[in-house]
Amino acid sequence: MPAPTSPDVLVRRLVDRWPEASGREADIRIVRSPGRVNLIGEHTDYNFGLVLPAAIELEIRLAFLPTDDGHVELLRLGKHQRGAFDIDVSRPARGTWIDYAEGTAWALAEAGHSTSGFRGIISSTLPSGGGLGSSAAIELGMAWALLGEAGAEVDPMALARICQRAETGYVGVQSGLMDQFAAACGVSGSALLLDCRSFDWRPVALPDDVALVAIDSRVPRTLAGSAYNERRAQCDAAVAALRAVDPRIESLRDVKVAFLDEHLDLLDEVIAHRARHVIEENERVLEVIAAFERADLDAVGSVFAASHASLRDLYEVSSPELDALVDIATAVDGVIAARLTGAGFGGCTVNLVRPDAVDRLRAAVERDYPRRTGRSATVMPVAIADGAGWLPR
């Protein structure tokens, strides 16, 4: 994994790009914003269900010099991508990465927050298109930079919801709250159980003898150009059909499997499959937490396997590469559980692994994944991190 860019290097690169920052180094601030893995609870967030993500040490870092001109200029290190916008000018999304930054400014203004311009340098250790919450990490980092000192005073959940609004209302991806929530509210060492209807949440400790490993399939995914929005529409269609029977149903969170089975005649097969995945996935979140609490790691592995099979067969968001990674991992002695993480359509798997098995897992992936897929994968042991905040200099 790439090492994070040091604060000194970020400051130096910012001054190199914008010479007017020379002599004002003391005014430069740096915010870090983490990515996330989701242990379980996939495609349940926009159905007002349960999720169990964790913020991870892979992150974006944004060094910025505040300005009073209402203008934002950004440079992404490594990608050599530049973007700029005025915070008080509304324009349609452009279909590029800068939409996540500009959308955050738009959503903060909509929520009544005062923002300031800046010149900024972004570095990242998150794999691009890897499904580890890089978009949400940019949004949270941008929110802190646009708000300046006031960023630390905004409730993290409120900030997460504003950043979700940036993605749904400006970028056009009808995402749930999970990614922004994890980036804003992360707790070092713990996963986070979030109820996406009530917004209640609590940390969930993982066993001390379990390592967390993300594996990037190196198949990039682009949510705005994928079937993500289609899946959400299919869930809405299921709710509309079932509400005709019971008007109290507001989302798939309100539906039990027995009720779905009783009224399958109202749904076509595809819509029924989508609904069944979401309903059963909510139950799996609670099953995994109960298994953690009683230290039953065999049960955790079984629930992860059921989740992946459901995502593959019912929700149809897996891929041959993700399936291969899960097959390879679960055949390794010491791997407790494996499944795709995030929206799917490419991206990463999440793996719970005995610490002494991490090297065996890496060796198996490096040996077998290219043979099965013609691609290489990146094995990334990750620590669970705190949510977004200032990086000391």
N, C-alpha and C positions, 0 to 999 in steps of 0.2 A: 504494500500500500504506500502511496506517496506520503511524505512527511508534510505536516501543515507548514505553510509559509510563516516564518517568524515575524513578529511585530516590527522588528527593525527593518527587515527586507520590505515589508509592505509600505512602511513610511518612506523608505528610500525610493521605491518604485513610484509612489504617488508624487513625490517631489520631482522625480525625473519627468513624469508625464505632464505635470502642471507646475512649472517653475515658480508661479506666484505663491506656491506653498512654502517655498524656501524661506527660512526664518520664522515660519509659523508651525514648526513641527510639534510644539507643545499643544497646539489646538487640534491636532489630529486625534480622532478617537477610533477605536477598533471594536467592532461587535462580532461575536461568534454566534453562529446559528446552526444547530445540529440537524443531521438527517435522522431517519428513523427506520426501524424494522417493525413490522407488525407480527407479533407472535401468532395471533389467531383472531378471527373476526374480520373476514374479508368481504367487501362489498356490503357490509351491514351498516356502515356509518351513515350513508345517505338514505338508508331505510330506518333511521332513528333507533338503531340497535346498539349492540355492545361490541367494543373493540378492545384489544390488549396490545397496544404498541409500546415501544421503548425508544427514547431518544438515544442516539449513538454518537461515539466520538468522531466519526466522519462528519465533516462540517464545512460550511462556508465561513470565510472571514472577510469582513468588509471594513477596510480602512477608509476613513472619509474626513475631509476638511469642510466644515460648515461654511456656507456662503449666505449672503442676504439678497441674492439676485433672483431667487425663485426658480433656478435652473439646476438640473441634475445631469451630470456627466459621469459615465461609468466605463471602466475598462476591466475586462475579465482576463486575468493572467492565464497563460497556457493556451487559451483559445484565441487570443488576440482579437476579441470581439469588443466593439465599442457601441455605446448607446447613449442617447440623450433625450431629455424631454423637459418641458416647463411644467411645474407642479400646478399652475393655475390655468392650464389650457387643456380642455377635454378633447380627445380625439379617439377614433375607433382603434381597437387592437390591431397590431400590425402582423401578427402571426409569427413573431420571433420571441426570443428569450426576454427582450426588454419589456414585453407585455406584463410579465410578473412584477417587475419593478414599478412600471407606470401604473399598473392596476392597483398596487398597494397605496400609492399616493392618492389615487382616485377614491379608494375605499376609505382611507383615513379622512379625507375631506368630507365625504358623504356622512361619516360618523361624527363630524363636528370638531375634529382635531386640527390644531394649527401645525403646519409643517414648514420645514426650511429646505432650501436647496443645498447641494454639496457637490464636491468632486470626490469620486470614490474608486477604489481598486478592490476587485473581488478575486479571492483565490478560493479554491475548493479541493477537498480530498474526496468528495462524493463522485462516484462514477456517473458520467452523463448518460441519461436515459436508463439508469439502472433500477429505477423504481424504489429508491431509498429516500424519497421525499425531498429531492433537490429543489423542486419548485417552491415548496413550502419554506425551505430553509432560506431561499432568496427573499421570499415575502417577509418572513420575520426579521431577517437582517435589515431589509429595506425599511421596515416599520420603525425599528430602533433608530436607524440613521436619520430618517425623515423627522422623527419626533425629537431627536437629540436628548438632552437631559431628561425630558419628560417621559421618555420611553420606559424608564424603570418604574415610573409611577402608575402606569396603566396596568390594570389587572391582566395577568397573562391569558386567562380564558377569554376576556373581552378582546384582547389583541389577536388571539387565534381566530376568533369569529370574524373580525374585520379582514384578516388576511384570507380567510375562506371566501368572504364576499368578493375580494379582488379576483379570485379564481373563477367563481361562478358568474359574477356580474360583469366582469371586464374581459377576462381571458376567454370565457365561454366553455370551460370544463365544469360540468355539473358534479363536482366532487363533494364528498362529505367533509367532516371537520377533522378527521383523524390526523392527517399529516401536520396541519397547522397546530393542533392541540399538542402533539408530541414535541414539536419543535419549541413551543412556548412554555410548556409545563413540565418538561422532562425532569426526572429525579434520578440522580446518580445511583446505580446499583439496582433499580427497581423498574419493572414494567408498570404500565398505567392502565387500570381498568376504567374506561370511560363509557358512561351511558349517554348516547348521542341524542336522546330525547330530553332528559332532565339536565344534562351537562354535569351531573355529579360524577366525581372521579376519586380514585384512591390509588396509592402505590401498591404494587403486588411484588413482594420479594421473590426472587428466583433462588433456587438452591445454590449454596456456595460451591458445590462441586460440579457445576454445569457451566460450560463456556458457550458463548453465543458466536456463531459463525454465519456470515452472509456470503453467498457465492453468486457472483455476477455471471449470468449466462452469456454476456456480451452480445445479446440480442436487444438492441435498444427499442424502447417503446415511446410513443408520443400520444399521450392521452387525448389531446384535442383532436387528433386525426385518427383515432381508433374507434373501437366499438364501445368505449366506456359510456358515452352518453346514451347509446342505444340500450345498454343494459339497464340504465336508470329508467329509461322510458318503459322498458318491459316490466320492471317492477311496479311502476305507476299503473300500468295497464292491469296487472294482477290485482292491485289494491282496488281499482275502480270496479272490476268485475265482482270481487268478493264483498265490497261495500254494498252492492245491490241486495245482498242477503242480510248483512249486518251493518247498519249505518254507523256503528261505533268504531268500525275499522278505519283508522287514519293512515296506517302504514303497515308494512309486513311485520313490524314488531308486535302488532296486535293479533296476529294469526298464529294458531297452533297447528301442528302437523295434522291432527285428527280433523280439524275443520277444513283444511286444504283438501285432504283425501275425500271428505264428504261432498265437496263441491268441485271436483275436477272437471265435471262436465261444462263448467262455465269458462274454462280456460283452454286455449290450444296447448299442445304438448310443450312447445318451447317456453311459453309464458309460465306454465306449471313447473317446469324444471327450474327456471330462474327463481320462482317463489320458494320452492322447496329448499334450494340451496340456502337462501337468506334465513329462512325460518330455522332450519337445522343448525346453521352456522352460529346463530345467537346462542343456542343451547350448548354448542361446543365450547364457546368462550367460558361459560360457567363450569363446564366439565373440566377444562384444563386448569382453571384456578383451584377447583376442589382437589384435583390430582396433585398440584404443586403443594397445597397445604397439608396433604397427607403423605407427601414425598413418594408418590406412586408414579415413577417416571415411565414405567411400562404403559400406564394408562395415557400419559401425555403423548407418547409415541403413537398410540392407536388413534387418538383424537386428531393429531396432526395428519396422519395418513388418511383418515376419513375426510378431513377438510380439503386436502389436496385432490382426492378423488372427486369430490363434489365440484370443486372449481374446474376440474378437467372435464367432467362428464355432464354436469348439470348447468353450470354457468358458462362453460366453454371459453375460459380465458387463459388456459395453460398453453403450452407449446411443446413440440417435441424436445426442445433443448431443456426446458424446465423439467419435463418428465424424466429426462435422462439424468439430470442432476439429482433429483429425488431418488431415483432407482440406485444410482451409484452410492449416494450417501447412506441410504438405509441398509446397504450391504456391508458397510464398514463396521467392524466391532468397536463399540464405544460411542457410536452415533445414536442418540436417544430418539430424535425426532427430526423430520425434514418436511418441508412443504414450500410451495411458492409463497412469496410475500409481496404485498402491494396489489395493484390492480391486475397484474398479469400482462398478457400480450407481449411477453419478453420480460427482461429485468432479472430479478434475483430470487434465490431461495433463501429461507432462514433455516438454520440448523442448530439444534441443541446437542452439545457434544461433551463427552467426558474430556477434561483437559488433556489427558495423556493420549487422546485419540485424534487431536487436531492435526498432527503431522500425518497420521494414516489417512485421514480424510483428504488432505491436500494431495498426497501421493496418488490416491485412487482417482481423484478428479483429473489430475494432470495426465494420468495414464489412460483413463477410459473415456473421458469426455470428448477429446479430439477424434478418437476412433469412432465414436457413435454419431457425432454431429459434424465433424469437419471444422470445428471451432475450438478456440481455447477459452477457458473460464478463469476468473480471478477469485481466489479464496481469501476471504477477509475476516479474520477473527476481530470482533468489535467489542469494546467495553460500552456499558450503558452510561449515558452522560446526563448532565443537567440541561435544562432548557436554555434558550437564547439569553445572552447577557453581554456585558462589557468584558473585553479581554484586557487584563492588566498589561501595562507597558513597563 
